[in-house]
Amino acid sequence: MSASATLTKVSRTRTSTERVWIELDGASFAVIGYVTPAGEPRSSGVVYKAVGRRLFTVVAADSWKARHIMTGSTVSVTVPVRRGGVLSLVMPIPPATISFHATAIVHPAGAIDVASLSPELESLLPPERRDGAAVIELVPEDRFLTYGVGTALMDMRDPGLSRAVVPVRNSQLEG
């Protein structure tokens, strides 16, 4: 298949910036990929909450994530989006995915009031751990790469129909 035919298939998906943000708002688990200060690749699963157009996760201040992800670092983020409902209990249906690069901002323990960001984010952290928790803020950059978002389950068998590249912000569609 030619590149233009693939682009035509991708452009017919029902995926939009708003649809991706709705999926991110509805999900709560992501995998963050980063490079340690020693240059070693790492990935870590996190529970997050979308607030505005950013993702926030709360981690132990002495965790690998808090120590190895530096403010201003570019990290990769992949969010699996559960699909299939009851059907997924009887058939192996892979999740859809949203992947993107983000700038990480690490807020040290006590530097940010989690409750002021989101009551849902605050509820993820037991009260006895709040004083020792760091907040990692993830600011998505450039574009989302999606697979299966806005695609019928049967169409997910065709990568050309399932893949999409979507701008992080609607304003990227202009000019």
JOQUI-V564008 format. One record per run of one state. SS is the DSSP state (H for helix, E for strand, C for the rest). FROM is the first residue (numbers start at 1). TO is the last residue. If there is no record, write none. Layout:
ss=(SS,SS)
from=(FROM,FROM)
to=(TO,TO)
//
This chain:
ss=(C,H,C,H,C,E,C,E,C,E,C,E,C,H,C,E,C,H,C,E,C,H,C,H,C,H,E,C,H,C,H,E,C,H,C)
from=(1,3,12,17,27,29,36,41,48,49,52,54,61,64,69,74,82,85,90,96,108,114,118,119,124,127,133,148,153,158,159,163,168,170,174)
to=(2,11,16,26,28,35,40,47,48,51,53,60,63,68,73,81,84,89,95,107,113,117,118,123,126,132,147,152,157,158,162,167,169,173,175)
//
